[in-house]
């Protein structure tokens, strides 16, 4: 169960970082 929690957290963090990358890219492209 604890393992699932860490797995979920890592996926969430990965997703958030991806979103930040896209936002940064947008900001600096325009």
C-alpha positions, 0 to 999 in steps of 0.5 A: 500500500505504501508502495502504491502511494509513492508510485502515485506521488511520483506520477503526479509530480512527473505530470506537474513538471511536464505541465510546468515545462509546457507553460515555460515553453509557451512563455519563452516562445512568445 
